[in-house]
Amino acid sequence: MKSRRSWLIPTGLIALTVIPSLGGAARLSDLASNGPVTAGNARFHAMPLPVVLHIVAALLYCFAGAFQFAPRFRRRHPRWHRTAGWVLVPAGLTVAVTGAWMTLTYAFPPPDGLAVKVERLIVAPAMFAAIVLAIVAVRGRNIAAHRAWMIRAYALGQGAGTQALTQLPWILLVGPTGTISRAILMGAAWVINVIVAEWIIRRYPMGTGAVRKRRPAPALTGVA
């Protein structure tokens, strides 16, 4: 039972990642096959590099990062954490940079408005900064701070999955989102993720020591 419970959170994170990954896979397939250009995808066909990098990096980041929330898996594979970090850090930085890149260069069609653009321009630098602070912390052997910043970065990177959950009930009950409702629902998803991240950080603290203890924390122990 303990083994099953230890996989509840990573399984949920993987399921959350599947939702946007299906759309990302469809987008990559469309670009690779040079599919028909429409008003909704013209920007991607005109400049495919940032969206391709964003999708690939996000899939790596979210899927691989989910396993960092499986404490029993990490205890059985002690090298996994550091090895995965060499993938998660560059992938996460790529997600943040390309997210800002697309926001500043793509002409997003309605219902994306100024509010959504501002939200993205807040989240992308925040995610980038969180990963950089995590790197600085681990180089200074402050493992607790490293863990906390990586959890925050992962929460921001998982925004697309939670946004699907916040928008789906609205679409089913009300209809397509408008400029205001879309901004509120997308922003709410990031806020929810950040709140959950802060709860995890405080619910399962590692302490503030600069050196990692050999005895693992009783639960979640970071994402990079």
N, C-alpha and C positions, 0 to 999 in steps of 0.2 A: 504494500500500500504506500509506503514512504517513497519507493521508487517511482510509482505511478504519479504521486503528488508532485514529485520533483520535476516531472515533465509537463505539468499543467501549463505553466507560464510559457515555456518555449514553444509548446504546441500551439497555444493561443497566438503567440507572436507570428509563428509561421502561417497560421490560418489568416491572420490579419494581412500578412504580406502577399498572400495568394490573390487577394482581391485586386490590388492595383497591378500586380504582375501580369494578370491576364490582359489588361488593357495595354500594358507596356509591350507584351509579346505581340499583340495585334498591331501595335504601332511599328515595331521593328519589322514585322512581316510585310506591312504595307510599304515601308520605305525600301526594303530589300527587293521587293517585286516590282517596284516603280508603279504602284497602284494609282488609281485615278486621283487627280488633284481636285480638292473641293475647298470651299470657303473655310471649313473646319481644320483642314490639314495642310493648307498651302504654305504656311510658315515653316512647317517641318520639312517639306520637300525643297523649299528654297534654301534652307540652311539646316541640314540634318545633323551635323556634328554634335552640337550641344545636347539635343534630345537623345541621341543614341548613347552618348557618354553618360547622360543622366540616368537613363533606364538601366543600362548594364551595371553601373556603379550602385544604384539603389537596390537592385536585386541581390547583388553580392553582399552589400552592407546589411540589409534587413534579414536575409536568410541566415548568413553566417553569424550575425550578431545575436540571433535568437538562441543559439546554442550556448552563449555566454551566461544565459540565465538558467542553465541546467547544472546545479552544483555537483550532483553525483557524476554526471558525465565529465565535468572538469576535474574532479578528483581522480577518476579512472584514467584520464588522459591529461596529465599535468603539463605536457608540452603544447597542448591545444591553445591555451590562452595566449601565449606569446606568439605562436605561429599565426593564429588568426588575426592578431593585432597588425601584422604586416600587410594583411589584406583589408582589414576594417578601417584603418586610419586613412590610407590613400583613397579608398572607396568613399568613405564619409566626406572627406575634403572635396572629392570630385562632385559628389551629390550637391554639396553646398555651393560650390563655385558655379556649376552648370545651372543650378536653380536660379541664382542671381543673374547669370548670363542670359538665360531665356527670358526672365522677367524684364530685363532692360532692353532686349533686342527684338523679341517677338511681339507682334501686334495681336494680342489675344482677343478672340471674338467674344461678344456678349454670351453669358451674363457676367464675365469677369470685368470688374470695374476698377476704379482707382483704389478702393479699399482692399481688394484682394491683392493688388500689386504691392501696396504698402505692407500688407501682412507677409507676403513672400520676401520682401526686401528686409524685413525684420528677422524672419526665421532663418534665412540662409546665412547671414553673417553670424547670428547667434549660434547656429550649429557649427560653423567653422571655428568660431572662438572657443566653443566648448571642447572641441577636439584638440585644438592647440593648447589650451589650458591643461587638458588631460596629459598631453605629451610632456609639458613642462613639469607637471606634478610627478609623473613616473620617473623622469630623469632626476628629480630631486628625492626619489625614494619615498614620496608621500603617496602611498598606495590608496589610502582612503579617499584622498582628493581626486586621484586618477580615476578611481571607480565611480565617484559621484559625477564627475564631468562627462565620462563616457556614457553613463546612463542617461544624462540629460541630452547629450547629442543623439543618442539612439531614439529617445522619445520624440525629438523633433524630426528625425529622419523617417519615423513611422507615421508621419502625419497623413499621408495619402490613404493608408488603410483605414484609419479612424474617420477620415473625411467621408469615405464611402458609407460608413455606418451612420454618421450624423446626417448625411444628405438623403439616404435611401428612404427613411420614414417620411420625410417631407415630400419627396417625389411621389411616393405611393399614396399619401393622404391628401396632398395639396396639388401637386403637379410640378412641372419644371421650376427650378429655382430662378429667382430674379437676381438683379444686381445686389440688392441689400441682403436678401435671405442667403444667397450664396456666400457672401462675405461673412455673415454671422456664423453660418454652419461650418465653414472652413476654419474660421478663427477658433470656434468652439472646440474643434478636433485637436488643434495644437494645444489649447489650454488644458483639455482633458489629459492629454499625454504628459504634459509638464507636471500636472498635479499628481498623476500616478507615479511619475519618476521621483518626485520629491518624497512621496509616501514610501516608496521602496528604499530610498536612501536613508530615511530616518527610521523605518521599521526594521531594517537589517543593517545596522551600522557596523563598520569594521574597526572603529576607533580612529584616533588621530595620529598614531605613531608613524614614524617615517619608515620603519622597516616592516615588511610583511611577516606576520606570524606564521609559523609552520602549521598550526592548527587552523583549518579552514573555518570561515564564518558559518553560522548555522543555516544560512540561506543564501540568497543571491549575492554574488561576489563580483559584479562588474561586467562590462561588455567589451573590453579590449585589453 
